[in-house]
Amino acid sequence: MSVYKPFTTSDVIITPFKVNKSFTFQGDNQFISQNVGIDRFLGKNIPFVSGSNTTGQIKIQNQPLIYNSIKQLYYSNFLRGEDGSPAFTSSIGIDGIRVGQGAPFATSQPMYENYLPNTLDANRFFPTGSNEEIGVISIPSNLFGEYIQPGSFRFEGDENTFVDDGEGNILQEGTKVGDIIYQHGMIILTAISSSTGNTGGLYGSALYGTGVYGTNFEDGEIGEVISGSNVTCSFQSTMTIYESQYKCTFDSNEFNYTQNPSSITGNNGIPYNFVTGSYFEPYITTVGLYNNANQLVAVGKLSQPLQSSNVTDTTILVNLDL
């Protein structure tokens, strides 16, 4: 015999919470395996030629396409300045040209998303000179989940180590050399630290927004940074888990009969006298959750039997993490 009691709206509470998982990958074999797929690209500001200037260790792409895609998605508002291109305040004339200004000012206003990590003033640099290069490390979403946990990324090569500062910046020895887009799993290297090119203090030691970048990568240097085989990449993924809590409450006059076969005497199906007594309080060991068709969909086992009460209500909380 089965007994059921329906839930009310107030009996079910769904609570989301974030969980993290750490990943560490070493060497090309782990990076490019089918189950991992962490790819590294070289982007270059050169004319597009179909079938040539390819890049990528897993999926082959074109270098100028990588360069222009990264530029469009993450740096559109920062091409006229590392702190962002200010919005035009003068009157806008025909075709977006400012009144009294020439063609050089007929550019787009800073209206792109660019996927900033927070509401602080961003500080992004993107090399725009001919033949300039950028490096891209692409982590697939099946690894990082919803986004990379800020402050958890680390990439180590033969001679270079890059970490993120939790605010969307990639640092090398304290100097900013690129950006990380947490929600896309994209790490972009646009400048490199050097003793001759670093003209200011370490990025973290100055007021926010005033730290300096390193120098641009020299020809071929960025390719060596991201394509080496002796590399290690580590980060933490972030996922939202929804915990459903079901409040199973029954009154003192409910569920006061046992279904245990040992309560039956002999083979005639007659229960023992103590089972039918008014003071009988059976122990509860299992809670089952059923759908609208009375089909069992989940079973919860109590850590120890719980004795029911014939004088007070009893509540059992069932938690399901999905």
N, C-alpha and C positions, 0 to 999 in steps of 0.2 A: 504494500500500500504506500502511495506517495501522498505527500501533503504539500500544498503550494500557498504562497502568500505574495501578492503583487507588490511591486515597488511603487511609491509615489514619487513625484518630481523632487521633493526635498530629500529623498532617500539616496539619490545618486549625485555625487560630486566629482567633476572631472577637473584635474589640476595639472597644468603643464609644468615641466621643469627641465633644465638643461643638464646634459651629461657630456663628459669628455672622454676621449680615448686617445692614447699616445701611439704614434707610429714612428718607426725608425727604419730607414732603408740605406743600405751600403752597397756601393759599386754598381756597375752597369747591369749586372745580372738581375739584381732586385729592381732596379729602376725601370727596366724595359720589359719585364716579364708581363705576360698577358693579364695577370691578376693585379698588377700594380699600375703601370702606365703613367709614371711621372715623366713627362717629356720636357726637353730643353730646346729652346729655339734661339737662333741669332737673327735679329731684325736689323735691316740696313737701309739707309736712305739712298736708294739707287733706283733707276727706272725699272719698271716691271717688264720682264721678258719671260714669256710662258715657257715652262720646262727647264729653266735655268735658275741659278742662284738659290738652290733649295736648302732647306734646313730642317732639323727635327730628327730625333732618334727613333721615334715610334711612328708618328704620322708625319709624312713629308709635306712641308709647306714652302711657300716662297718668301724669301727674306724681305723684299719690299712690302709684301702684303702683311707680314707680321708687324713690320715697323709702322705702317699706316693704320692698322687695326688698333694697335696699342695707343698710338697717338690720338686717334679719334675717341676711343672709349674712356681713357683715363687722363689725358693731358690737354684736351681741347680748350679748357679755360686757363691754362697755364703757359701758353706759348709766348705770351708777351711779358711774362714775369713769373718768378717762382712762387709768389704769394697770390697768384691769380690775376686774371685780366679784369680790370675794373669795368663796370657797366658804363656805357655812354650816358652822359648827362646833358649833352647838347641836343638840339632838335634833330629829329630823324627826317631826312628828306626822301626823295624817290629812291627805291631799291635799297633802302637801308643806309644810304650815304649821308653822313653828317653834313648839315648845312655849313657851307663855307669851307669844307674839306675836300681833298682830292681822293683819288682812287685808293691810296694806301690805307685809308680809314674805312673803306667799305668792307669791313670784316664782320664776322658773326659776333654777337654779344655773348657774354658768358652764361649760356643757358643750358649747357650740357650737364648731364648727371655726374659723370666722372667718378662716381662711387667712392665718395669720401668716407673715412672710417668714423668720423665724429663731426661735431659742429665747431671745432677749433679751426683757426685759420690754417689752411693747408699750405704746405711748402713743397712744391713739386718742380722738378727740373726735367726738361726733355731736350736732348740734342737735336738740332734741326739743320745742321750743316750738311753739305754734300758728303756722302759716304760715311756719315756718322752711324754708329752701331749701338744697339741695345741688346741686353740679354733677357730672356724670359724663361722662367721655370713654371711649368703648368702642372698643377696637381688636380686630378680628376675629382668630381664631386662625390663619387662613390667612396672616396677616401676621407675627404674633409667634411662631408656631411652638409650642414647648412652654412658653415663658415669655419675658417681656421681660428682656433682660440688665440686671441691677441697675446703677444708676448711668448708664444711657444715655438715659433719657427726658428730653425737653425740649419745652416747649410755650410758644410766644411769641404774644401777642396785641398789640392796639394799645397797651395800657398795662400789661400784666402778663406776667411770665415765670415759668414754673413748671419746676422740675427735681426729680428724685428723688435722694436721698442714698445710694442703694445698700442701704438698710436698710428700705425700705418707706415712707418718708416723702416727701411732696411739699413742697418748700420754695419760698418766695417771698422773695427778698432775705434768705435765711438763716433765715427764720421758717417754722415748720411751718404749712401751711394745709390739709393733707389727707393722703391715703394712696394708695399704688399697690399693686394686687394683681398681682404679676408674672405668676403662673400663669394669671390670667384676662384679662389685658390691660385691667384696669379702673383708671382714675384717678379718684379721688373728691375733690372739693373741698368742705370743710366749714367753713372759716374763712378770712379774708383778712387780710393784713398791713396795718397802717395806723399812722401816726405817733402817733395818739391811743390806739389800742387795744392796742398792743404795750407791755406794762408791764414786761417783763423783758428779759434779754439775748437775743442771737441764739440760735436753737435749738441750733446746733452748738457754741456756746461754753460751755455749761453741762454739768453731769454728765448722763449719759443718763437720760432720764425726767423731768428737772426743767425742761427748756426749756418755754416757754409758747407757746400758740397765739396767733394773731392774733385779732382780733375777728370776730364773726359777720358774714356778708355782709349788707349793707343790702338793702332791698327793691329788686328788679330788678337789683342789681349783679352777682350771679352769672350771671344770664342774659346780660348783656353780655360777661362774661368768656369764656364758652364758646361763644357763638353768633356772634361776630364773623367777618367774611369775610376780614379781613387777618390770617390766623393761619398759624403754621408748627408742625408737629409732627414730631419726629424721635426715633428709638429704634433699638435693635438687637434683632433676633429671635435665638432660640436653638433649635437643632435638634440632635438626636443622630444622627450618622452611624455606621453599623456597617461597619468595615473588616474584610474577610475576607482572611486571608493563607493562601495555599496553598503548602506546601513540596514542590516537585517534585524529588525525589531519585532519581537513577538510578545504578546500580553501574557499575563500569568495563567490564563485559561487556555492558552494555545500551545501546541506541540508538547503536550504532557502525556503522550503515550509512546511507548518504545516500539520500535520495529525489529528489535534484536530477536532472532529465532530462539535464543535461550530463555525468553520469557514465556514460551509456550510449553505446557506440560503434556507429555506423551505425544501421541499421534492424532489426537482428537481436535487439535487447534484451540483448546481452551487455555487462556492465560492463567498464570499463577494468581493467587488471591492478592498478593502484595502489589501486583501490577495495576489492579483495578481499584486500589485504595485511594482515598482522597488526598493522602499525603505523599503519594508516590511522585518523585521528582527524578525523571530519567536524565542520563548524561548525554550531552551532545558532542559528537566527534567530527561530523562532516556537514558542510554547507554546500548545496548545489545551486547553481544559477541556471535558469531556464529561459528560453526565448518565448515569443508569443504562441508558438506551436507546441509548447510544453516539451521541447527538446533540450536535453541537458547540454550546455555549452561550456561550463566551467565547474570545477570541483575544488573546494577549499578544505584542507584538513587542518584541524586545530592542533596546536602543539601538545596539548593535553586535554582530556575530556573536561567539558564544562557542564556542571550540574545546573539544570533549569530550576526556576523558582515558581512556586504556585502562589506567591504573595506579591511579587514585584515583576515589572517588565524586564526583559533581557534583550540586550543589543549586541550583535556580533558585527564587526567591521571587516569587510572583504575588500582588499586592494588588488587591482589588476594594473600592471604596467604594460602599455602597448607602444 
